[in-house]
């Protein structure tokens, strides 16, 4: 197990239990207690937990696993979803991408689509995003015109949120929005854990001709705190091969086209 995977595991254990015991997690992860102590010290320096004599606690802060520690989850599945989403983009398309690990993979797949270059080597596709990490990755791609919303950066997701983001999005029209979500349910629709993110993402979705949810199987049938949009606003779901027939049936019955990548 790499250090990155251990840090992921420690944060997820903390989110689940609220506290960690050095000896217990050392046994579960099959590493030394000294290694776990160093990992906990590292996370404490980033103010992601509070160290205690025998381990760590999450404290009183509502816990939200930051994006940089989510990237190893289901990486290959998200890459396949990203590739399938990118294939729906053609020259002249204006694409919206909110933040998240799956939409980041959509951005990476778009970055390899050199066939999207326009005439006279001009950008052939425009990407509008409120995610700083996505903007950073796409800025150097000459075939992509990148438009970044304003707003206040949220460290957990790298997303720009708030009135400044809303001002920019309110002036734009988009062909496609590839929408990442913390949960996607037939009744609740697409949802996010943070209400400010949900509000900004909802506005982005409302500016698009077509909204496509990109979500791996772990998000299906789940609900997070705040609604982004209802299922009637979504035309397609792109998920992974771990999504069973029973999991996708409700979405198909609701009229969505479902692609399993």
JOTAZI-V489393 format. One record per helix or strand. SS is the DSSP state (hx for helix, st for strand). FROM is the first residue (numbers start at 1). TO is the last residue. Records with the same first field share a line. If there is no record, write none. Layout:
BEGIN
SS = FROM-TO / FROM-TO
END
This chain:
BEGIN
hx = 3-17 / 22-29 / 33-45 / 67-69 / 75-86 / 101-111 / 114-116 / 119-121 / 132-138 / 163-169 / 195-206 / 217-219 / 231-233 / 245-253
st = 19-21 / 50-51 / 55-57 / 94-97 / 125-129 / 131-131 / 144-148 / 152-154 / 159-161 / 174-179 / 183-185 / 189-192 / 208-214 / 220-220 / 226-229 / 236-239 / 257-260
END
